[in-house]
Amino acid sequence: MADSHFYQLLEAVETNIKASPDIDATKVSLGRSEVLPADLLPHVCIYLADDVTVGAQGAENNVYLDFNVGVMVEIMTVGVSAADLQKQYLDIRTYVHKSLMTDETQGKNFVLFTVPEGAEQPTLTGDAKQKSAGYKLSFIFRIRTSVTDLSTLVIPA
């Protein structure tokens, strides 16, 4: 069974971020199920967010579906001050943005374009000795699939 375009998209996002010379590829992952130890920070986690179909459907179009697929990229950092954290996550944001916008198709023929959607306010935690921050970036990817198979691309005539 072929992987859906949704999963292939997540893998492409992960691959493109890991390819950045400014990001440690061992500190990039799809999802995260546990608390990360400080030696794995900074870390970039990639999550699937909301998606919605767009464009003509039903009787008007029974060949393909276009989806706007949301992907959340969470940057987690650790440091000694809020200023240190801010510099880290803003630098990483720049590297992630460049990684994902250099080729807005993410190297996939079913990805039509990529749109950066901004970021949530960072969350800061910690004490006087060590602080950590989480910073979530949102991206929208327009993908195209067959109406009947989410792992197949259909190019309209």
N, C-alpha and C positions, 0 to 999 in steps of 0.2 A: 504494500500500500504506500503510495506516495505521500510525502508530508504536505500538509495544506500550505497555501501561500502565506497564511498568517504565521505559521512556525518558520517557514523559510525566510520571511521578512525579519523575524526576531534574530535568527542566525546571521543574516546579512548585516544587521545593525551591530551585533556583537563582533563579527569579523572586521567590520570597518572601523569600529572604535579601537579594537585590539591592534589594528594596523598602524595607528598613530604612533610616531616615534616619541611622542611626549607622554604617552600613557603606558604604564607597566601592564602588559597583556595578562599577566598572572593575577591581576587585581581587577579583572572585568568578568562579570558572570551574568548568565540569564537567571533572573530571579534570585532569591536568597531565602533560606529557610531558618537560619539561625543567626544569633548575634555574632558579628565578626570581631575577632580579637584585634587589638591595636596594631599588631604587626602586619595585618592584612589591609590596613588603612594607609592612604586613601584607597577607596574602592568604588567601582562603578557597577551598578546593578541595572539590568534591563528588564522591564515588565511590559506585558501587554495591557493596554488600557481599553477604553470603550471603542467600539467601532459602529459604523452606521452605513447602510447602503445609500448610494447617491445616484441620481440620474434616472433615466427612463427604465421602467420595469414592467412586468406583466405583459399585457397584450401588445404594448409598444416595443418591447424588447424581450425576447425569450431566448437569447443567445448568451449574453454575458451580464455580469453584475460588477459594478464598481463599488468599492468600499472606501470610506475614510477610516483608516485604522490608527488608533491612538497608541503610542508607545511612550512609556515613562522611563526616563533615564535618571536614576537616583545616584547622586554623588555623595559619598560619606567620607568625612575627613576627621583628623584628630590633630590637635595642636595645643600650644600653651596659652594662646590668647585668641580673642574673637577676631582681631585683625589678621592673625596668622591663618585662621580657618577661612576667613573671607578671601584672602589672597589665593589659598589653595583651591577652593571650590570655584572661584571665578576663572582661574587659570584652566582648570580641568573643563569647565563649561566651554571655554574657547576652543580647546582641543576636540571635544565631543562635537561641537557645532561644525568645525572644519571637517571632521571625519565624515559626518553625515550629509553635509551640503556640497562636498566636492563633486560627488556624483549623485544627483537627486533621485536616480533610479536604484541606488544601492547595489548596482551591478546585476539587477534582476529585470528581466523583460516584462514582468507583470506589475512592476512598480512604475506608476506613471509620473509621480513627483513627490517631493518631500517638503513639508512646511514646518518650520520651527514655531511652536505655539507659546513660548515663554516659559516662565518658571514660577514655582510656588515660593513663598517666603521661607528662607532657611530656618531649620529648627536647631537651636543651640542647647547643649546640655553639658554637664560636667561640674568640676569644682575648681579651686584655685590652682591646683597642680596640672590638671589636664582637662581639656574641653574637647567636645566633638560636635560635628555639625552634619545635618542631612540637607541636601538641596536637590529638589526634583525638577527636572526639565521635561517638557512635553513636546512631542513631535507628532504630526499627522502625516501618514503615508497614504496616497491614493493607490489602491491596487485593483487589478481587474482579474476576475475569475469566470469560469464557465458557470452558468446558472445551475447546472446539475452536479458539478464537481469542483470543490474549492481548491483542488490541487492542479487544475488545468487552466491554461490561458487560452482565451478566445480573442482573436483579433477581428473586429468587425469589418465586413466588406465595404 
